[in-house]
Amino acid sequence: MAFNMHREWIAGAPLSAADGARCRHGWAAAGFSLVEVLIALVIGMIGMVVMLQVFANFEGQKRTSTSGGDSISSGSISLYSLQRDIQQSGWGINAIQMIGCTLTDAGNILLQGVNSIPLVPVTINPPTATLPAGEGGTDTLLVVSGTSNSTIEGDLINGSVAIGGTVYPVHTPSAFAVGDYVAAVRADRVVGACSVQVNRVVSTVTNAGGLGTVTVSTGALAASNVNDRLFNLGAAPLIRGYAIRKMTADTGVDPNGVDKLTVCDYTTAGTDCTDADNWTPIANSVVSLRAQYRRENQNNAMTGLPDTWDQSFTTSGVTTFVQPGLGGDPAACAQMRVRAVRLAMVARSSQPERPVKDASNNDVPVWQSALTWSGSVTNVADGNSAAAAAAVSISPTSPSATWPMWNDFRYKVFETVVPLRNVTMRGVPEEC
């Protein structure tokens, strides 16, 4: 029967109802059982878990690589911004009569939150009452520059002005504009204690002969005499502070906050830079800022050739050399000897990496070397204290007491030397 059915099938004859039932029963028996389907689902789920794990590892490596690239970009851009400000520093305050004085502002017509600042191109680690300290083991910078287009030597005052007076008789009133900030400096500035009051121009008058007057908004701090000078700081002097600070908390990396390079503009209305909360972050994951002066020996006559690096050039017991009989101020001569600033800025990857195990199953962090820069070596300077000549190290802090530690991140040290060109252009003053 089976043979005949097969022969009829081959011959194309139709199957009987019983034959069709048997065929349908055989086909049903050839499908997947429930056990087989469940096994296939388990295998598929295992494959999905493996793929997700591979994807997670890939994404982690991608985030680590990306964070390193972002940190390098932040560090380089931040260094460029700071370098640009330092290159412009000292403009308008670099005359020997002006540099090294203290600019006072009791009425807060220019400065916000502080009553005085040093008229110095760059101050490393100014008093914390002026610029709040940054993170431990980092430096702070105060950068000052005028913005006037008039002469940087100041304009001679050709008459006397009593205490509280507001009208200055000057040689070139056209060098001043309404809104400019000015300061009068005595020809015989008080040695070691030069203090000048900032004022703002409210009007100018030019007479037929070219002479004229400049009227300011508030009274002069002290009387001004013939041959004193009125310096123009411009309509928008640059006075900025830079520091490394912990800003908005990021609980994914550091519950106490993330180190950032921050800036504060001392001339912005309503901004008190003595309050660290008022500082503005300009770069993420910049964890250290270090700086040194490039200056000339203070104990000899000035030659214009700097010979030492340090952070403090006015240490106790050092009297800056001034030429006898010329009325020089050691504070001014000390500032004229500073010819450049050396900077180091350290960027850190935003994502930590888990330690790997060595042959003894000990944790090996991703970063295993100390961070160094040119200032990491001791520079014994003539006339300096041991503290001033000491090495300036880079010691990043750990975000956590466990993981991640400081060496669970990757780092990039950016370093440069910025000439104080507005000081070097003055050459060697005869007073020094």
Secondary structure, DSSP 8 states (H G I E B T S, - for coil): -HHHHHHHHHHT----HHHHHHHHHHHHHTS--HHHHHHHHHHHHHHHHHHHHHHHHHHHHHHHHHHHHHHHHHHHHHHHHHHHHHHHTTTTT-STTTTT-EEE-TT-SS-SS-SEEE--SEEES--TTTS---STT---EEEEE----S-TT-EEB-S-B-TT--EEEES-GGG--TT-EEEEE-TT--TT--EEEEEEEEEEEE-TTS-EEEEESS--SS-B-TT-EEEEEESS-EEEEEEEEE-S-BTTTBTT--EEEEEEETTSTT--TTSGGG-EEEEETEEEEEEEEEE--SSS---S---EEES-SS-TT------TTTT--HHHHHHHTEEEEEEEEEEE-SS----EE-TTS-EE-S--S----GGGS----TT--HHHHS--------S-SSSS-GGGS-EEEEEEEEE-HHHHTT---TT-
